[in-house]
Amino acid sequence: MMLKDKVALVTGAGQGVGQGIALALAAEGARVAVTGRTESKLETTCELIRERGGDALPVVCQVKDEASLANCVEAVVDHFGGLQILVNNAQEVPLGELHQVTDKAFIAGFESGPLATMRMMKLCYPHLKGDGCIINLGSSSAKRWDINGFGAYAATKEAIRALSRAAACEWGPEGIRTNVILPHAKSPGLEWWTREYPEQAEEFIQSIPQRRIGECEEDIGRFVALLCSEGSCYINGQSIAVDGGQSLIG
C-alpha cells in the first residue's frame, strides 16, 4: 500500500495503458479518478477497482477542451478533497508518413498531447504543491533509427518530454516531481497492429531484449505506482523507457 491516502487522476483510463495504470495505483491504496471520453469504459475500470476493494470516481473529460479539463480537476478535488498524483496518458495518435499526415490529424495530436498535458499540469499545480507527482506519457518512437511513419506522433511526444523537464525544474522546489515514461504495452492499438501486421510485429518483438511486449497493469502500471511512491522521492525530470530494454534514451 505504497500510495495509501493518495488521490490520483489518470486521463484516458477507460482502456489500455491508462486502465492498467489506474488499476495499479488503486492496488497500492490510491483513490483514483478515472477520466476519459467514454463513460461506459470509465465505469468498467471503476468497477474493476471496486471489485478489488478500491475507491474510484469516473469523470467524463475531453482533453482537447480547456473547460472540460478545468471541470474535471474541480470535480476530482471536490469529491476526494485533494490531489497528489496526475497521470497524463490520453492522446490522439497522428500516424503516417509526413505526406500522409493531415494538418487536422497533427493539430489533434498536438491539442490532445502537449497542449492538454500542459493545461492539466497547470490546473493541478495548486493541489500538487508540497507532495505531488506528475507522470506524463512519452514515446520511444523518436529514438528509433528509422522513424518512418512516426514523425508527427514523435514530435508531439517529444514536446511532452520538454514540458515535463521544464515542470521538473520549475516546480521541484515546491515539492512536485515530474517524470516521463516511454512504454511498450498491449494497448488496443498495439494489439490491432500485431494482428494486422504479424510479420512486422514479430520483428518488433525480436528487437526487445526480453522478447515480449509489456502488460498494461503488471509492467507499466506497477512501475508508475513505484515512481509515485516515497521509494522514488529523489527521481525527478527523467524520461524512463519501460520497454523491456529496447530503447536507449540519451
N, C-alpha and C positions, 0 to 999 in steps of 0.2 A: 504493500500500500504506500508506494513512494509519493503519491500525489494526493493523499488524504486531505480533505477540506479545500482543495484547489478547485477553481472553476475554469473550464476550458471552452473555447469557441472554435469549432472546426468548420471551415467552409467546404462545400462540395462533399458532404459526409453521407450522402444518401447511397453511395455505392463505392466500390473500388478502394483506392488508397485512402480516400477520406474516411470511408466507413471503417477500414482497418485501423486507422489512427484513433478514431473515436472509441472503438471497442477497447483498444489497448490502454488508452488514457483512463477510461472508466474502470478497467480491471485493476488499475493501480490506485483507485479511490477518488478520482476526479469526478466532479459533476459536470456533465458535458452538454453544451448547446450544439445541437446538430443542425446545420444550416445548408440550404441548397434551394434549387428551383422547384423541385417536385415533391409535394407534401407527402404523397404515399411512400416514396422512397425514404424520406426522413423518418416517418412513422415506423417503417421496418427496422431501421437502425436503432431507433429509440427502444423498440420492443425487444430487440436482441440485448440491449444494455440492461433493460429492466429485468429480463428473464435471468440475468446473472446477478441480480441484486443491486444494480447500479441506478443512478439518477440521471435522467436525460430530458432535454427540452427540445422539441422540434421548432425551428423558426424558418419560415419560407423567406428567402432572400435572393434578390437579383444583384449579383456582384457588379454589374455594369451600371447600376443605378445608384447614385450617391445617396439619395434619400432613403432607399431601401437598406443600404448599409448602415446608415445612421439609426434607422428604426430597429434594425437587428441588434446592434450593440446596446441600445437603450432597453430593449425587451429582455436581453440576457442579464444585464446588470440589475434591472428591476426584479426579475424573477429570483436570481441567485444571490443578490446582494453584493456582487463584486465580480472581478475577472482577473485571473492571474496568467492564463495561457491563451495565446492566439496562434492558430494554425491556418495559414493561407494556402489552401490546396486547390480550390476551384479555378478553372481556366478553360476557355475555349482554345482549341489547338489549330493554328494555321499551318497545315502541312502541304507539301508540294514543292516542285522546283519554282524558282523565283518567277519565271514567266507564267506559271500557272496560278500563283497566289494572287488573288484579287485584293484591291485596296480594302474592300469591305471585310474580307476574312482577316487581313492583317490588323486592321483597326479593332476588330472584335477581339483578337488575341491580345492586343495592347490594352484595351479597356478592361478586359476580364483578368488580365495578368498583372503587369506592373502598376497600372493606374489603380486597379482595385486593391492591390496589395498595399500601396502607399496610403490610400484612403483609409483602409482598415487599420493600419498601424497607427495613423494619426488619431482616428476615432477612439481606439483602445488605449492610447498612450496615457491619458489621465488615470485610468484604472489600473494600469500595469506598473506604475511607478512604485518603487520600493522592493518589489519581489515578483517581477513579471518576466515572462519568457515568450518570445516570438519564434515560431518556426515557419519559414517560407519554403515553398517547393520550387526547386530549380530543375535543371535537366542536364545530363551529361552529353546531350546531342551536340552542344557547342565544342565539346572536347573530342569529337570523332575526327579521325584523319580525313574521312570522306563525309562531308556534311551535306552532300547532295540530297535535296528534298526536305531538309530540316532547317534551312537558313532562317526563314521568317519565325518559326517556332523558337529556335535557339536565340534569336535576337530578343524576343520578349522575355525569355528565361534569364538571359544574361543581364537584362535591365533589372530584373528582380534581385539578382545577386548584388548588383551595385547599390541598390536601395537598401538592401539588408546590411551591407557593410557600413553604409552611412548611419543607419539606425544604431548599429552596434557601437560606433564611435561616439555619436551624439548623445545617446540615451544610456550608455553604460554607467556613467557617473550617477544616474538616477535609479540604478538598481534594475534596469531592464536589459536582458540578454537577447540577442538576435542572431539566429543561425539559419543556414540553408541546408536542406538535404536534397540530394540528386538521386532519386530512387529508380530501380527497376522492379516492377511488381506486376502481378497478374491482374491488372485492371481490365475492365470490359473491353477497352480499346485494344490493349495488347493481346488479349485472348482472341479477339476477332482477327487481328493481323496474323497471329500464329496459325489460325485455321485457314485463312485465305492464302497465305504465302508460306507454306510449310518448309520449303527448301531454304528460303531466306531466314526463317525463324530458327531452323536447326543450325545454320551457320552462325546466327547471332548467339544462340545458347552456347555453342562451342567456343565462342570468344570470351565467355565468362569463366574465370578460373574455377569457380565452384560448380560450373556446368548446370546451373539451374536459374530460373527466374524467381525472384523473391515473392513470398507470401505477403499479402496486404497487411494483415494483422501481426502475424508472428515475426516477420522480418522487418517490415517498415514501421508498423505501429509501435512495437515494443522499443525500437531504437528511439523513436520520437519521445516516448514516455521517459526513457533514460535521459535524454537531452533536457527534458523539462524538470528533472529531479535535482535534489541537492547534490547528488553524486556528480553532476556536471556543472556545478555552480561557477567554475572558472573557465568554461567554454563559451566564447563569445566572438561573433564576427566571422565564423568559419563556414566554409562550404564543404560538406561531407558527402561523398558518394556512398550510397547504400545499395550496392550493385554487385556484390559478390567478387569484387576486385577487378572489374572490367576497366574502369576509368582510372586515369592518372591525373589528379587535379593539381595543376601547377599554377 
